Amino acid sequence: MIKLLRMAVFLLVLSAEMYLVVVLGDRFRPFDHFSFFTVLSNVFAAVVALLGVFNPVSAQIRGAAVLYMGTTGIVYWLLLRDIDVQTPAYANWVLHTIVPILVVAEWLLAAERTRRAWLWLSFPLAYLVYTLVRGPIVNWYPYPFMDPRTHGYGAVFLNCLVVTIVFVALAFAVSWAGNKLAQKQRESLSHS
């Protein structure tokens, strides 16, 4: 069951990415495309899921994928749902809703103990720096809440602070849930 769920994650992300390339055609810009946190987190989760079909993957790596996908889903539904994110409907639904739910479900079904959840925050921080440095150079930002051209850097700071709070809270929730569920699974196996 877990391996099928992991394969479904991989195939859904692959299909959404291929769909985007085909539907966008000449409008597909690889550098901009891979500057979306949604795309990066989905591709990361898909690779982790595919690897997990064939071999065990470190709980730290799996936990990071869960954090990034969970945050992708939450931020989309809280900040971006009513904004045109320039993603065709199928890919939008798969990348922002279906895959985040499946990745979180897979974690809850096959929980593992993790440590140092705060290390997972290094990628979102690097992404934020990359986006804010690249944005003025190419005059493009992947998300409206990160674009200082409209409301200034103060608004971007506040928006990013809210997203950071979501990341931190979710990182510790993912770690806590993994640790608690893994402990319960071990206890039930020892009593069997």
N, C-alpha and C positions, 0 to 999 in steps of 0.2 A: 504493500500500500504506500509506504513512504517513498519507495523508489519510483512508483508511478506518479506520485505527486511532484517529485523533483523533476521527472522527465516532462511533465505537463508544464511546469514553470519554464523550463528551457525552451520547449517548443512554442509556447505562447509568446515569449519574448522574441524568439527568432521570427515567428510569423508577423508580429507587430512591426519589427524593424524592417523586414523585407517589404511589408505593406507600405511603410512610410517611404522607402526608397522608390518604389514603383509609383505610388500615388503622387508624390511630390515631383517626381521626374526632374526637370531642369531646375526646379526650385530647391532641390535637396542640396544643402551646403554642409559637407561633412564636419568642418571645423565648428560651425554653429551648432549642428546637431549634437555633436559630442561635447558641447558646452552646457547642455541641460543636465542638471542633477538627476532628473528622472531617467534619462537615457543611461547615464553612467551607473546609477544604482541598479537599474534593471539588467543591464549587461553583466554587472558584477554578480548579481543574484542568480542570473541564468548560468553563468560559468560555475559558480559554487554548486548550484543544483545539479548540473550535469556531472561535475566531478563526484558529487555525492552519490550518484547512481552507481558508480563503479568502485569507489574507494571511500573510506571514511575521510571526512573533512574536519579540520580543527574546529572545535566549538567556538573558539575566538573568531575565526573567519565566518562561520555560520551566523554567529551572533551579530557581527558587523552587518552582514547582508540583511538580517531581520531588522536591525535598527534603520538602515538606509531605506529599505522598502516600506517599513511602517511609517517613517517620517514622510516619505514620498506621498503615500496615501493620505495621511493627515493634512499635510500642507496643501495638497491639491484640494481636498474637500473643504478646508477652512479658508484658504486664500485665493485659489485659482479656478475653482469650479465654474464660476460665472464669467470668467475672462477667456477670451479667445487665445489659447496657447498655441495656435497654429498647428494643431495635431488632428489629423482626420479621426473621425468618431471611433472606428474599430481600435486603432492604436491607442487613442486616448483612454478608452475604457480598459483595455488590457493593461497598459503600463501604469495607469494611475489607480486602478481599483482591483481588478482581478488578481494580478500577480502580487501586489502587496498583501491581499487577503490570503492567498495560497502560501506565501512565504511565511507569514506569521502562523498560519495553521500548521505548517510543516514543523516549525520550531516547537509549537505547543505539543504536537504529537510525538516528537523525537527530541525532547529537551535534553540539554547537557549543561553541566556546570561550567561557568565561565569566571574569569578573574579579570580585573583591570578593564572594566567596561569603559572607563574614561579614555582609553587608547582609541576606541572606535571613533571618538570625536575629532581625531586628527584629520581624517579625510574631509568631513564637512568644513572644517576650518580652512584647510588648503583650498577647497573648492571656492569658498567665500573670497579668499585673497585673490585667487586666479580670476574670478569673475569681476571683482572690483578693479583689478589692474588691467585686464583685457578690455573691459567695457569701454572706457574712454579712448582706447587705442583704435578699436574697430567701430566705435559709435553704435554698439549693440549690446543689449543685456538680455539674458535668456528669460528673466521673469520681471514683471512690472514692479514687484515689491523690492527688487534689488536695483532698480533704475533711478539714479539720483537726478536725472535730467528733468523729471516732472516735479518732484516735491523736495529735492535736495537730499544731502547726505544725512541730515537729522532724521528724516522719515525712514531712510534706508537703515540707519542704525537701529531705530526702534523696531522696525519690521524684522531685522536680523536678530535682534535680542529676543523677540517672541519665538522665532524659529529655533534659536539656541536653547531656550527654555524647553521647548518641545523635544529637541534632540537629547538634552541632558536627562530629562524626566524619562523619556522612552529608553535611553541607554540603560538606566538603572532598572527600569521595569523589565526589559528583556533579560538582563542578567539575573534579576531576582526571580523571575518566572522560571527561567532555565534551571537555576539552582534548586528551587523548591520542587519543581516537577521531576527533576532528575533524582532528587533525594527520595521522593515518594515512589518513583519507579524502582529504585534500588531496594527500598524497604519492602515493597510488595513482592519483589523477586526473592528476597531473603526469607519471607514468610511462606512462600509457596512450597 
